[in-house]
Amino acid sequence: MSHVIPVWSVPSVAVIGETGSFPVRRIYCVGRNYAAHAREMGANPDKEDPFFFTKPADAIVPSGAILPFPMATKNLHHEIELVVALKSGGRNITSANALDHVYGYAIGLDMTRRDLQNAAKNAGRPWDMGKGFDQSAPITPIQPAAKIGHPAKGKIWVKVNGQTKQEGDLADMIWSVPDTIAYLSGLVALAAGDLIYTGTPEGVGPVVAGDRLDGHIDGVGALALTYAKA
Ligand code: MN
């Protein structure tokens, strides 16, 4: 089929041990999935069903990049997260079958223009411009589940300029990976190529031009990202 403008390439993520890459269809993100982080954002984690927002597929950027500081923000925040990559999907997936749809796992940053997000929250407006901006979804190469299994516990942390800012454990997720997939598949049809950023532990905070971020999840790997000096 021909097109009237040039077609862009499908965004994709490298896979450890494979020459082929993982093509990205959609990016879903879970809000407030660690109790301590929900509390630091002023929410009560005991009462909430999971909720979701999205980022454009082309918001991904590979670990190791040096990024320009994002436009239109004076309060950029880091959120370190376990990312789930789906090889198949469907509607109304059960928790018991959910992991059958997982291709693998990566470490991601749900970069957030907190000032724009807070202004949107206060005005009752959508979060999109706070969350779904250009290069807002850094991600490491994917570790296939066939190789590392399905991590359900283990340390997750991020350092800024060598100083630990967020530290948690995957076991502290309110909604586990299977429960998240099950719940989300009751809202939308999931499919191969979908990424799910599964939420962040407490300690979110600002990033400024010139900062270096180092992230880690036990058994998944390491992420590095630098924002260029102003
Ligand atoms: Mn997040």
py3Dmol code that shows the C-alpha trace and the ligand (Angstrom):
import py3Dmol

protein = """\
ATOM      1  CA  MET A   1       0.000   0.000   0.000  1.00  0.00           C
ATOM      2  CA  SER A   2       1.321   3.425  -0.864  1.00  0.00           C
ATOM      3  CA  HIS A   3       1.088   6.496   1.337  1.00  0.00           C
ATOM      4  CA  VAL A   4       0.865  10.196   0.620  1.00  0.00           C
ATOM      5  CA  ILE A   5       3.708  11.063   3.020  1.00  0.00           C
ATOM      6  CA  PRO A   6       6.796   8.997   3.926  1.00  0.00           C
ATOM      7  CA  VAL A   7       6.090   6.283   6.503  1.00  0.00           C
ATOM      8  CA  TRP A   8       8.152   6.457   9.713  1.00  0.00           C
ATOM      9  CA  SER A   9       9.864   3.385  11.072  1.00  0.00           C
ATOM     10  CA  VAL A  10       8.244   1.361  13.857  1.00  0.00           C
ATOM     11  CA  PRO A  11       9.815   2.267  17.218  1.00  0.00           C
ATOM     12  CA  SER A  12      11.656  -0.739  18.628  1.00  0.00           C
ATOM     13  CA  VAL A  13      13.679  -1.881  21.629  1.00  0.00           C
ATOM     14  CA  ALA A  14      16.827  -4.029  21.496  1.00  0.00           C
ATOM     15  CA  VAL A  15      16.615  -7.553  22.955  1.00  0.00           C
ATOM     16  CA  ILE A  16      19.518  -9.092  24.855  1.00  0.00           C
ATOM     17  CA  GLY A  17      20.912 -12.115  23.015  1.00  0.00           C
ATOM     18  CA  GLU A  18      18.904 -11.484  19.842  1.00  0.00           C
ATOM     19  CA  THR A  19      19.759  -9.666  16.637  1.00  0.00           C
ATOM     20  CA  GLY A  20      16.095  -8.822  16.107  1.00  0.00           C
ATOM     21  CA  SER A  21      14.431  -6.035  18.078  1.00  0.00           C
ATOM     22  CA  PHE A  22      11.049  -5.737  19.827  1.00  0.00           C
ATOM     23  CA  PRO A  23       8.610  -3.518  17.884  1.00  0.00           C
ATOM     24  CA  VAL A  24       6.538  -1.194  20.065  1.00  0.00           C
ATOM     25  CA  ARG A  25       2.795  -0.829  19.458  1.00  0.00           C
ATOM     26  CA  ARG A  26       1.533   1.027  22.535  1.00  0.00           C
ATOM     27  CA  ILE A  27       2.946   2.166  25.872  1.00  0.00           C
ATOM     28  CA  TYR A  28       0.730   1.839  28.944  1.00  0.00           C
ATOM     29  CA  CYS A  29       1.779   3.114  32.357  1.00  0.00           C
ATOM     30  CA  VAL A  30       0.347   2.215  35.768  1.00  0.00           C
ATOM     31  CA  GLY A  31      -0.212   5.094  38.189  1.00  0.00           C
ATOM     32  CA  ARG A  32       0.646   4.843  41.882  1.00  0.00           C
ATOM     33  CA  ASN A  33       1.461   1.122  42.076  1.00  0.00           C
ATOM     34  CA  TYR A  34       3.672   1.246  45.178  1.00  0.00           C
ATOM     35  CA  ALA A  35       1.945   2.240  48.420  1.00  0.00           C
ATOM     36  CA  ALA A  36       4.711   4.532  49.681  1.00  0.00           C
ATOM     37  CA  HIS A  37       4.775   6.415  46.363  1.00  0.00           C
ATOM     38  CA  ALA A  38       0.979   6.750  46.347  1.00  0.00           C
ATOM     39  CA  ARG A  39       1.235   8.336  49.795  1.00  0.00           C
ATOM     40  CA  GLU A  40       3.990  10.758  48.704  1.00  0.00           C
ATOM     41  CA  MET A  41       1.671  11.859  45.869  1.00  0.00           C
ATOM     42  CA  GLY A  42      -1.113  12.534  48.391  1.00  0.00           C
ATOM     43  CA  ALA A  43      -3.258   9.479  47.577  1.00  0.00           C
ATOM     44  CA  ASN A  44      -4.574   6.658  49.745  1.00  0.00           C
ATOM     45  CA  PRO A  45      -3.198   3.425  48.259  1.00  0.00           C
ATOM     46  CA  ASP A  46      -5.641   1.203  50.129  1.00  0.00           C
ATOM     47  CA  LYS A  47      -8.710   2.375  48.269  1.00  0.00           C
ATOM     48  CA  GLU A  48      -7.625   2.520  44.672  1.00  0.00           C
ATOM     49  CA  ASP A  49      -8.147   0.249  41.713  1.00  0.00           C
ATOM     50  CA  PRO A  50      -5.233   0.530  39.288  1.00  0.00           C
ATOM     51  CA  PHE A  51      -5.402   3.359  36.790  1.00  0.00           C
ATOM     52  CA  PHE A  52      -3.528   3.842  33.565  1.00  0.00           C
ATOM     53  CA  PHE A  53      -2.223   6.470  31.220  1.00  0.00           C
ATOM     54  CA  THR A  54      -0.336   6.156  27.939  1.00  0.00           C
ATOM     55  CA  LYS A  55       2.690   7.484  26.145  1.00  0.00           C
ATOM     56  CA  PRO A  56       3.266   7.514  22.386  1.00  0.00           C
ATOM     57  CA  ALA A  57       5.244   4.515  21.103  1.00  0.00           C
ATOM     58  CA  ASP A  58       7.930   6.852  19.787  1.00  0.00           C
ATOM     59  CA  ALA A  59       8.539   8.261  23.288  1.00  0.00           C
ATOM     60  CA  ILE A  60      10.973   5.377  23.859  1.00  0.00           C
ATOM     61  CA  VAL A  61      14.663   6.194  23.884  1.00  0.00           C
ATOM     62  CA  PRO A  62      17.452   3.659  24.440  1.00  0.00           C
ATOM     63  CA  SER A  63      19.415   3.450  27.672  1.00  0.00           C
ATOM     64  CA  GLY A  64      22.811   5.071  27.275  1.00  0.00           C
ATOM     65  CA  ALA A  65      21.480   8.121  25.466  1.00  0.00           C
ATOM     66  CA  ILE A  66      22.450  11.696  26.137  1.00  0.00           C
ATOM     67  CA  LEU A  67      19.199  13.633  25.906  1.00  0.00           C
ATOM     68  CA  PRO A  68      18.476  17.315  25.550  1.00  0.00           C
ATOM     69  CA  PHE A  69      16.573  18.631  28.559  1.00  0.00           C
ATOM     70  CA  PRO A  70      12.847  18.465  27.672  1.00  0.00           C
ATOM     71  CA  MET A  71      11.070  21.583  26.543  1.00  0.00           C
ATOM     72  CA  ALA A  72       8.338  23.366  28.495  1.00  0.00           C
ATOM     73  CA  THR A  73       9.202  22.202  32.018  1.00  0.00           C
ATOM     74  CA  LYS A  74      10.941  23.538  35.114  1.00  0.00           C
ATOM     75  CA  ASN A  75      10.275  20.398  37.154  1.00  0.00           C
ATOM     76  CA  LEU A  76      11.280  17.198  35.352  1.00  0.00           C
ATOM     77  CA  HIS A  77      10.983  14.082  37.569  1.00  0.00           C
ATOM     78  CA  HIS A  78      12.432  10.566  37.364  1.00  0.00           C
ATOM     79  CA  GLU A  79      10.250   7.500  37.956  1.00  0.00           C
ATOM     80  CA  ILE A  80      12.163   4.201  37.740  1.00  0.00           C
ATOM     81  CA  GLU A  81       9.945   1.285  36.686  1.00  0.00           C
ATOM     82  CA  LEU A  82       9.876  -2.370  35.682  1.00  0.00           C
ATOM     83  CA  VAL A  83       8.654  -2.591  32.081  1.00  0.00           C
ATOM     84  CA  VAL A  84       6.716  -5.588  30.761  1.00  0.00           C
ATOM     85  CA  ALA A  85       6.898  -6.368  27.017  1.00  0.00           C
ATOM     86  CA  LEU A  86       3.984  -8.372  25.570  1.00  0.00           C
ATOM     87  CA  LYS A  87       4.314 -10.959  22.787  1.00  0.00           C
ATOM     88  CA  SER A  88       0.548 -11.489  22.553  1.00  0.00           C
ATOM     89  CA  GLY A  89      -2.577 -10.101  24.117  1.00  0.00           C
ATOM     90  CA  GLY A  90      -6.343 -10.151  24.092  1.00  0.00           C
ATOM     91  CA  ARG A  91      -9.311  -9.004  26.129  1.00  0.00           C
ATOM     92  CA  ASN A  92     -10.244 -10.107  29.649  1.00  0.00           C
ATOM     93  CA  ILE A  93      -7.038 -12.059  30.243  1.00  0.00           C
ATOM     94  CA  THR A  94      -7.053 -13.853  33.606  1.00  0.00           C
ATOM     95  CA  SER A  95      -4.261 -13.326  36.133  1.00  0.00           C
ATOM     96  CA  ALA A  96      -3.559 -17.052  35.935  1.00  0.00           C
ATOM     97  CA  ASN A  97      -2.865 -16.842  32.177  1.00  0.00           C
ATOM     98  CA  ALA A  98      -1.341 -13.352  32.078  1.00  0.00           C
ATOM     99  CA  LEU A  99       2.334 -14.324  32.134  1.00  0.00           C
ATOM    100  CA  ASP A 100       1.836 -16.473  29.009  1.00  0.00           C
ATOM    101  CA  HIS A 101       1.579 -13.173  27.110  1.00  0.00           C
ATOM    102  CA  VAL A 102       4.862 -11.720  28.396  1.00  0.00           C
ATOM    103  CA  TYR A 103       7.854 -11.692  26.068  1.00  0.00           C
ATOM    104  CA  GLY A 104      10.254 -10.147  28.538  1.00  0.00           C
ATOM    105  CA  TYR A 105      11.199  -7.352  30.899  1.00  0.00           C
ATOM    106  CA  ALA A 106      13.192  -4.126  30.825  1.00  0.00           C
ATOM    107  CA  ILE A 107      14.006  -1.192  33.066  1.00  0.00           C
ATOM    108  CA  GLY A 108      12.307   2.049  32.143  1.00  0.00           C
ATOM    109  CA  LEU A 109      12.017   5.620  33.272  1.00  0.00           C
ATOM    110  CA  ASP A 110       8.579   7.224  33.233  1.00  0.00           C
ATOM    111  CA  MET A 111       9.972  10.741  32.879  1.00  0.00           C
ATOM    112  CA  THR A 112       7.414  13.262  34.037  1.00  0.00           C
ATOM    113  CA  ARG A 113       7.019  17.002  33.578  1.00  0.00           C
ATOM    114  CA  ARG A 114       5.641  17.263  37.121  1.00  0.00           C
ATOM    115  CA  ASP A 115       4.752  20.932  36.820  1.00  0.00           C
ATOM    116  CA  LEU A 116       2.562  20.273  33.783  1.00  0.00           C
ATOM    117  CA  GLN A 117       1.088  17.120  35.370  1.00  0.00           C
ATOM    118  CA  ASN A 118       0.209  18.970  38.574  1.00  0.00           C
ATOM    119  CA  ALA A 119      -1.347  21.863  36.659  1.00  0.00           C
ATOM    120  CA  ALA A 120      -3.432  19.352  34.693  1.00  0.00           C
ATOM    121  CA  LYS A 121      -4.466  17.538  37.889  1.00  0.00           C
ATOM    122  CA  ASN A 122      -5.499  20.794  39.542  1.00  0.00           C
ATOM    123  CA  ALA A 123      -7.531  21.840  36.502  1.00  0.00           C
ATOM    124  CA  GLY A 124      -9.127  18.407  36.077  1.00  0.00           C
ATOM    125  CA  ARG A 125      -7.452  18.116  32.669  1.00  0.00           C
ATOM    126  CA  PRO A 126      -5.666  15.160  31.001  1.00  0.00           C
ATOM    127  CA  TRP A 127      -2.079  14.321  32.011  1.00  0.00           C
ATOM    128  CA  ASP A 128      -0.840  13.758  28.467  1.00  0.00           C
ATOM    129  CA  MET A 129       1.449  16.771  28.193  1.00  0.00           C
ATOM    130  CA  GLY A 130       2.942  15.982  31.610  1.00  0.00           C
ATOM    131  CA  LYS A 131       3.601  12.337  30.775  1.00  0.00           C
ATOM    132  CA  GLY A 132       3.581  11.637  27.041  1.00  0.00           C
ATOM    133  CA  PHE A 133       6.144  14.093  25.737  1.00  0.00           C
ATOM    134  CA  ASP A 134       9.104  13.473  23.398  1.00  0.00           C
ATOM    135  CA  GLN A 135      11.735  11.038  24.747  1.00  0.00           C
ATOM    136  CA  SER A 136       9.730  10.551  27.958  1.00  0.00           C
ATOM    137  CA  ALA A 137      10.149   6.750  28.051  1.00  0.00           C
ATOM    138  CA  PRO A 138      13.836   5.726  28.291  1.00  0.00           C
ATOM    139  CA  ILE A 139      14.195   1.930  28.305  1.00  0.00           C
ATOM    140  CA  THR A 140      16.956  -0.694  28.507  1.00  0.00           C
ATOM    141  CA  PRO A 141      17.242  -3.636  26.128  1.00  0.00           C
ATOM    142  CA  ILE A 142      14.634  -6.303  26.908  1.00  0.00           C
ATOM    143  CA  GLN A 143      15.567  -9.467  28.790  1.00  0.00           C
ATOM    144  CA  PRO A 144      13.483 -12.361  27.420  1.00  0.00           C
ATOM    145  CA  ALA A 145      11.384 -14.111  30.072  1.00  0.00           C
ATOM    146  CA  ALA A 146      12.620 -17.359  28.519  1.00  0.00           C
ATOM    147  CA  LYS A 147      16.018 -16.397  29.910  1.00  0.00           C
ATOM    148  CA  ILE A 148      15.319 -14.610  33.223  1.00  0.00           C
ATOM    149  CA  GLY A 149      11.855 -15.836  34.179  1.00  0.00           C
ATOM    150  CA  HIS A 150       9.261 -13.455  35.650  1.00  0.00           C
ATOM    151  CA  PRO A 151      10.751 -11.197  38.327  1.00  0.00           C
ATOM    152  CA  ALA A 152       8.260 -10.686  41.176  1.00  0.00           C
ATOM    153  CA  LYS A 153      10.706  -9.513  43.821  1.00  0.00           C
ATOM    154  CA  GLY A 154      14.083  -7.816  43.876  1.00  0.00           C
ATOM    155  CA  LYS A 155      15.581  -4.401  44.382  1.00  0.00           C
ATOM    156  CA  ILE A 156      14.628  -1.516  42.111  1.00  0.00           C
ATOM    157  CA  TRP A 157      16.505   1.754  42.476  1.00  0.00           C
ATOM    158  CA  VAL A 158      17.684   4.861  40.694  1.00  0.00           C
ATOM    159  CA  LYS A 159      20.607   7.132  41.473  1.00  0.00           C
ATOM    160  CA  VAL A 160      21.017  10.706  40.307  1.00  0.00           C
ATOM    161  CA  ASN A 161      24.676  11.730  40.013  1.00  0.00           C
ATOM    162  CA  GLY A 162      25.606   8.711  42.109  1.00  0.00           C
ATOM    163  CA  GLN A 163      23.169   9.445  44.931  1.00  0.00           C
ATOM    164  CA  THR A 164      20.311   6.994  45.573  1.00  0.00           C
ATOM    165  CA  LYS A 165      16.959   8.726  45.115  1.00  0.00           C
ATOM    166  CA  GLN A 166      14.431   5.916  44.722  1.00  0.00           C
ATOM    167  CA  GLU A 167      14.746   2.477  46.258  1.00  0.00           C
ATOM    168  CA  GLY A 168      12.102  -0.208  46.549  1.00  0.00           C
ATOM    169  CA  ASP A 169      11.343  -3.839  45.902  1.00  0.00           C
ATOM    170  CA  LEU A 170       9.238  -5.308  43.110  1.00  0.00           C
ATOM    171  CA  ALA A 171       7.402  -7.285  45.788  1.00  0.00           C
ATOM    172  CA  ASP A 172       5.938  -3.992  47.040  1.00  0.00           C
ATOM    173  CA  MET A 173       3.858  -3.469  43.920  1.00  0.00           C
ATOM    174  CA  ILE A 174       0.179  -3.132  44.865  1.00  0.00           C
ATOM    175  CA  TRP A 175      -0.886  -4.704  41.561  1.00  0.00           C
ATOM    176  CA  SER A 176       1.440  -7.512  40.482  1.00  0.00           C
ATOM    177  CA  VAL A 177       2.382  -7.949  36.824  1.00  0.00           C
ATOM    178  CA  PRO A 178      -0.268 -10.676  36.257  1.00  0.00           C
ATOM    179  CA  ASP A 179      -2.962  -8.627  38.026  1.00  0.00           C
ATOM    180  CA  THR A 180      -1.992  -5.503  36.074  1.00  0.00           C
ATOM    181  CA  ILE A 181      -2.217  -7.321  32.731  1.00  0.00           C
ATOM    182  CA  ALA A 182      -5.550  -8.864  33.728  1.00  0.00           C
ATOM    183  CA  TYR A 183      -7.056  -5.555  34.845  1.00  0.00           C
ATOM    184  CA  LEU A 184      -5.766  -3.571  31.844  1.00  0.00           C
ATOM    185  CA  SER A 185      -7.064  -6.199  29.410  1.00  0.00           C
ATOM    186  CA  GLY A 186     -10.525  -5.532  30.805  1.00  0.00           C
ATOM    187  CA  LEU A 187     -10.232  -1.931  29.625  1.00  0.00           C
ATOM    188  CA  VAL A 188      -8.532  -2.343  26.237  1.00  0.00           C
ATOM    189  CA  ALA A 189      -7.482  -5.212  23.997  1.00  0.00           C
ATOM    190  CA  LEU A 190      -3.794  -5.824  24.612  1.00  0.00           C
ATOM    191  CA  ALA A 191      -1.555  -6.992  21.770  1.00  0.00           C
ATOM    192  CA  ALA A 192       1.944  -8.030  20.815  1.00  0.00           C
ATOM    193  CA  GLY A 193       4.253  -5.046  20.972  1.00  0.00           C
ATOM    194  CA  ASP A 194       2.615  -3.404  23.968  1.00  0.00           C
ATOM    195  CA  LEU A 195       4.837  -2.168  26.784  1.00  0.00           C
ATOM    196  CA  ILE A 196       3.546  -1.698  30.319  1.00  0.00           C
ATOM    197  CA  TYR A 197       5.480   0.594  32.671  1.00  0.00           C
ATOM    198  CA  THR A 198       4.407  -0.859  36.017  1.00  0.00           C
ATOM    199  CA  GLY A 199       4.721   2.106  38.367  1.00  0.00           C
ATOM    200  CA  THR A 200       7.430   3.547  40.582  1.00  0.00           C
ATOM    201  CA  PRO A 201       8.553   3.263  44.199  1.00  0.00           C
ATOM    202  CA  GLU A 202       8.789   6.261  46.503  1.00  0.00           C
ATOM    203  CA  GLY A 203      11.392   8.977  46.169  1.00  0.00           C
ATOM    204  CA  VAL A 204      10.511  10.606  42.857  1.00  0.00           C
ATOM    205  CA  GLY A 205      12.306  13.892  42.442  1.00  0.00           C
ATOM    206  CA  PRO A 206      13.773  16.485  40.126  1.00  0.00           C
ATOM    207  CA  VAL A 207      16.274  16.056  37.318  1.00  0.00           C
ATOM    208  CA  VAL A 208      18.144  19.030  35.868  1.00  0.00           C
ATOM    209  CA  ALA A 209      20.343  19.593  32.827  1.00  0.00           C
ATOM    210  CA  GLY A 210      23.689  17.835  33.254  1.00  0.00           C
ATOM    211  CA  ASP A 211      22.338  15.093  35.545  1.00  0.00           C
ATOM    212  CA  ARG A 212      23.248  11.436  35.091  1.00  0.00           C
ATOM    213  CA  LEU A 213      20.725   8.763  36.056  1.00  0.00           C
ATOM    214  CA  ASP A 214      21.636   5.166  36.849  1.00  0.00           C
ATOM    215  CA  GLY A 215      18.846   2.639  37.344  1.00  0.00           C
ATOM    216  CA  HIS A 216      18.860  -0.985  38.421  1.00  0.00           C
ATOM    217  CA  ILE A 217      16.462  -3.883  38.874  1.00  0.00           C
ATOM    218  CA  ASP A 218      17.750  -7.179  40.285  1.00  0.00           C
ATOM    219  CA  GLY A 219      17.930  -9.775  37.522  1.00  0.00           C
ATOM    220  CA  VAL A 220      16.863  -7.360  34.779  1.00  0.00           C
ATOM    221  CA  GLY A 221      19.892  -5.136  34.356  1.00  0.00           C
ATOM    222  CA  ALA A 222      21.047  -1.549  34.464  1.00  0.00           C
ATOM    223  CA  LEU A 223      19.901   1.675  32.869  1.00  0.00           C
ATOM    224  CA  ALA A 224      21.964   4.806  32.259  1.00  0.00           C
ATOM    225  CA  LEU A 225      20.814   8.170  31.010  1.00  0.00           C
ATOM    226  CA  THR A 226      22.336  11.618  30.860  1.00  0.00           C
ATOM    227  CA  TYR A 227      20.713  14.991  30.270  1.00  0.00           C
ATOM    228  CA  ALA A 228      22.967  17.329  28.349  1.00  0.00           C
ATOM    229  CA  LYS A 229      24.330  20.376  30.129  1.00  0.00           C
ATOM    230  CA  ALA A 230      22.301  23.506  29.534  1.00  0.00           C
TER     231      ALA A 230
END
"""
ligand_1 = """\
1
MN
Mn 5.130 6.214 36.662
"""
view = py3Dmol.view(width=600, height=400)
view.addModel(protein, "pdb")
view.setStyle({"model": 0}, {"cartoon": {"style": "trace"}})
view.addModel(ligand_1, "xyz")
view.setStyle({"model": 1}, {"stick": {}})
view.zoomTo()
view.show()
